[in-house]
Amino acid sequence: MRGSQNKELLNQAIDFAINDSWDASHKIVQDLNSIEAYWIHAVLHKIEGDEFNSRYWYERAQQPYEAYSDPKIELAFIQNNL
């Protein structure tokens, strides 16, 4: 997948997540293979309350699980740094 298409999908996934469309966001990121997709995936599982799965994706994204207490702020940070 081309970089600009990937960025567009990542932005779409974040928009879905911020607007409480967890499933739609998850469907996008589970098919992408990038650090950013892994990080979004991690946040989604944190929102879901699945700490074990969330920590797995944070590790793959090379990001700390505890860095953000508010998932929406974390998603906004990811989006602003794509």
Steps between C-alpha positions, in 0.01 A plus 500: 500500500628844416595740777230760430230232486628355826494844664144555378391167649675575828327838519167334426561241772581774752192699402284191550661431839461857622134488400438174688489275191733241651414217258549713188836622626609150598413360156738750342800464729492122529584481128788751509861425584669812631613638833220759483234235431631289788482803730141580400418131544649517852288801591187328370556203727569737789162663430343154485647416840713211372826590674685182400429547129561874526841449658591255220425765236679773698807280504479449122457876458801563726292733718440501877159382618487750787594818310142625450204473734252634240477293182349787298795725582734219404317445170515874427876493566544207260291674236697825533823308450411283201 
